[in-house]
Amino acid sequence: MEKQEDISIRQAQEMVDHWIKTVGVRYFSELTNMAILTEEVGELARIMARTYGDQSFKKSDLAKNLGDEMADVLWVLICLANQTGIDLTDALRKNLEKKNIRDADRHKNNPKLKA
């Protein structure tokens, strides 16, 4: 199997936008996509709870794939970013900078995280 090239966050935003405009016809409203995002996060939570938590799988859960559920969450988040004019590459970069400044020693000094 041929290895596919990595996709940057910016490329993913462009690919989703192209798909929406050519196959999906148009974006759902922001509020609808927020509800869909919540639904997708719930589906991801179900698989996580059954895979890593104490719940057992139902027959309907067995066909679910953790990576696919994460990709569904990412897809809808990208849709929301595109709709609201957010460049996720820039937003993530700024968020990492914020965390590096704000949390530089916070977690190191948290006694709850000591092994």
MODELLER restraints for C-alpha pairs under 7 A, 6 or more apart:
rsr = mdl.restraints
at = mdl.atoms
rsr.add(forms.Gaussian(group=physical.xy_distance, feature=features.Distance(at['CA:9:A'], at['CA:88:A']), mean=6.69, stdev=0.5))
rsr.add(forms.Gaussian(group=physical.xy_distance, feature=features.Distance(at['CA:9:A'], at['CA:89:A']), mean=5.83, stdev=0.5))
rsr.add(forms.Gaussian(group=physical.xy_distance, feature=features.Distance(at['CA:10:A'], at['CA:89:A']), mean=6.06, stdev=0.5))
rsr.add(forms.Gaussian(group=physical.xy_distance, feature=features.Distance(at['CA:13:A'], at['CA:78:A']), mean=5.92, stdev=0.5))
rsr.add(forms.Gaussian(group=physical.xy_distance, feature=features.Distance(at['CA:13:A'], at['CA:82:A']), mean=6.74, stdev=0.5))
rsr.add(forms.Gaussian(group=physical.xy_distance, feature=features.Distance(at['CA:16:A'], at['CA:79:A']), mean=7.00, stdev=0.5))
rsr.add(forms.Gaussian(group=physical.xy_distance, feature=features.Distance(at['CA:20:A'], at['CA:26:A']), mean=5.60, stdev=0.5))
rsr.add(forms.Gaussian(group=physical.xy_distance, feature=features.Distance(at['CA:20:A'], at['CA:27:A']), mean=6.26, stdev=0.5))
rsr.add(forms.Gaussian(group=physical.xy_distance, feature=features.Distance(at['CA:30:A'], at['CA:80:A']), mean=6.34, stdev=0.5))
rsr.add(forms.Gaussian(group=physical.xy_distance, feature=features.Distance(at['CA:33:A'], at['CA:76:A']), mean=6.51, stdev=0.5))
rsr.add(forms.Gaussian(group=physical.xy_distance, feature=features.Distance(at['CA:33:A'], at['CA:80:A']), mean=6.68, stdev=0.5))
rsr.add(forms.Gaussian(group=physical.xy_distance, feature=features.Distance(at['CA:37:A'], at['CA:73:A']), mean=6.07, stdev=0.5))
rsr.add(forms.Gaussian(group=physical.xy_distance, feature=features.Distance(at['CA:37:A'], at['CA:76:A']), mean=5.73, stdev=0.5))
rsr.add(forms.Gaussian(group=physical.xy_distance, feature=features.Distance(at['CA:37:A'], at['CA:77:A']), mean=6.82, stdev=0.5))
rsr.add(forms.Gaussian(group=physical.xy_distance, feature=features.Distance(at['CA:40:A'], at['CA:69:A']), mean=6.93, stdev=0.5))
rsr.add(forms.Gaussian(group=physical.xy_distance, feature=features.Distance(at['CA:40:A'], at['CA:72:A']), mean=6.40, stdev=0.5))
rsr.add(forms.Gaussian(group=physical.xy_distance, feature=features.Distance(at['CA:40:A'], at['CA:73:A']), mean=5.54, stdev=0.5))
rsr.add(forms.Gaussian(group=physical.xy_distance, feature=features.Distance(at['CA:41:A'], at['CA:73:A']), mean=6.14, stdev=0.5))
rsr.add(forms.Gaussian(group=physical.xy_distance, feature=features.Distance(at['CA:43:A'], at['CA:69:A']), mean=6.81, stdev=0.5))
rsr.add(forms.Gaussian(group=physical.xy_distance, feature=features.Distance(at['CA:44:A'], at['CA:66:A']), mean=6.82, stdev=0.5))
rsr.add(forms.Gaussian(group=physical.xy_distance, feature=features.Distance(at['CA:44:A'], at['CA:69:A']), mean=5.38, stdev=0.5))
rsr.add(forms.Gaussian(group=physical.xy_distance, feature=features.Distance(at['CA:44:A'], at['CA:70:A']), mean=6.50, stdev=0.5))
rsr.add(forms.Gaussian(group=physical.xy_distance, feature=features.Distance(at['CA:47:A'], at['CA:66:A']), mean=6.49, stdev=0.5))
rsr.add(forms.Gaussian(group=physical.xy_distance, feature=features.Distance(at['CA:49:A'], at['CA:55:A']), mean=6.05, stdev=0.5))
rsr.add(forms.Gaussian(group=physical.xy_distance, feature=features.Distance(at['CA:50:A'], at['CA:56:A']), mean=5.38, stdev=0.5))
rsr.add(forms.Gaussian(group=physical.xy_distance, feature=features.Distance(at['CA:50:A'], at['CA:57:A']), mean=5.69, stdev=0.5))
rsr.add(forms.Gaussian(group=physical.xy_distance, feature=features.Distance(at['CA:81:A'], at['CA:87:A']), mean=6.86, stdev=0.5))
rsr.add(forms.Gaussian(group=physical.xy_distance, feature=features.Distance(at['CA:81:A'], at['CA:88:A']), mean=6.84, stdev=0.5))
